[in-house]
Amino acid sequence: MANDVVLQGSHIGKWFGRRSERRQVLFDVSVAVHAGECLAVIGGSGSGKSTLTRILLGLETADAGTVTYQGADVTCGSRAAGYQALRRDSGLVYQDPFASLNPRWTVARSVGEPLHLRHRGMGSDDVARRCAEALDTVGLEPSTFLNRYPVDLSGGQAQRVAIARAIVNNPKVLLADEPMSAIDVAARVQILEAFAAIRRRTPDMALIVVSHDLGVVQHLADRIVVLHDGRVEEEGPTARILREPRNAYTRTLIEAAS
Ligand SMILES: Nc1ncnc2c1ncn2[C@@H]1O[C@H](COP(=O)(O)OP(=O)(O)OP(=O)(O)O)[C@@H](O)[C@H]1O
């Protein structure tokens, strides 16, 4: 399995604030993400889930430790050897889909923009085909949705458009930070199905999901990392962690969710 590691954080430490306000929020966190797996990062509010995953994706710098993407360093931001490759090969899905979509852009423009940015000379037929494929994968009929604006979408549809935008360049690593928490319960199934379809279509892609919702985690994740106050409390296969948590904090999280 070690050969399959795409993204690795080793002994990550992070502090926020200045002088007397300075506070450590991640303590010696090590985590490996493998090709083709879905890794869930769970933990209470403020446990460091978003900070850790943003550091792994090179969106935030670590103050201690290292992050490598396919063996190349990404730790010190844009100066690092692996940084550009990771930025190019990663996609992001956030909690609020309407914040990730420009209200003045059609779905076609929002989904197509990353293609234009990456492949400057790509022809309009290829852009249209790739946008349609991405929308199809997330369960949105292209002919119905391509010309809509965000205002014409439900929350669940908007999130699936945001996911289509995130996958249109076939990322090797996709980070979804609380992708379901702003979506009503009825629409969540379609988002789960969208992630399942993406994983079938791109079986080598690594998916990192940050979620409070253990139902979502149970459906999506192969492996779980449990964070508490910036430390890894426990990690292991999803079924084992949810059925037989070894750690008292993990048990508390599971009991609170059931
Ligand atoms: N830019 C920042 N400046 C100062 N403190 C920050 C910053 N970002 C995060 N923090 C602090 O770091 C800690 C971890 O935050 P983080 O957002 O990573 O937690 P989380 O587990 O994702 O929480 P939530 O589930 O509530 O989103 C929190 O105490 C938070 O207040």
The ligand as an ORCA input file, in Angstrom:
! r2SCAN-3c Opt
* xyz 0 1
  N      -6.961     31.705     10.072
  C      -7.049     31.375     11.359
  N      -6.607     32.207     12.325
  C      -6.665     31.881     13.641
  N      -7.165     30.710     14.094
  C      -7.632     29.844     13.175
  C      -7.603     30.125     11.768
  N      -8.141     29.057     11.106
  C      -8.500     28.162     12.056
  N      -8.191     28.634     13.283
  C      -8.388     27.930     14.562
  O      -7.772     26.653     14.432
  C      -8.545     25.660     15.086
  C      -8.879     24.562     14.078
  O      -9.775     25.125     13.105
  P     -10.342     24.269     11.907
  O     -11.211     25.165     11.083
  O      -9.237     23.571     11.233
  O     -11.229     23.198     12.679
  P     -12.370     22.248     12.120
  O     -12.175     20.953     12.817
  O     -12.350     22.233     10.639
  O     -13.653     22.983     12.678
  P     -15.156     23.081     12.098
  O     -15.673     21.678     12.090
  O     -15.852     23.944     13.100
  O     -15.055     23.688     10.740
  C      -9.776     26.360     15.638
  O      -9.553     26.645     16.987
  C      -9.851     27.637     14.834
  O     -10.441     28.668     15.584
*
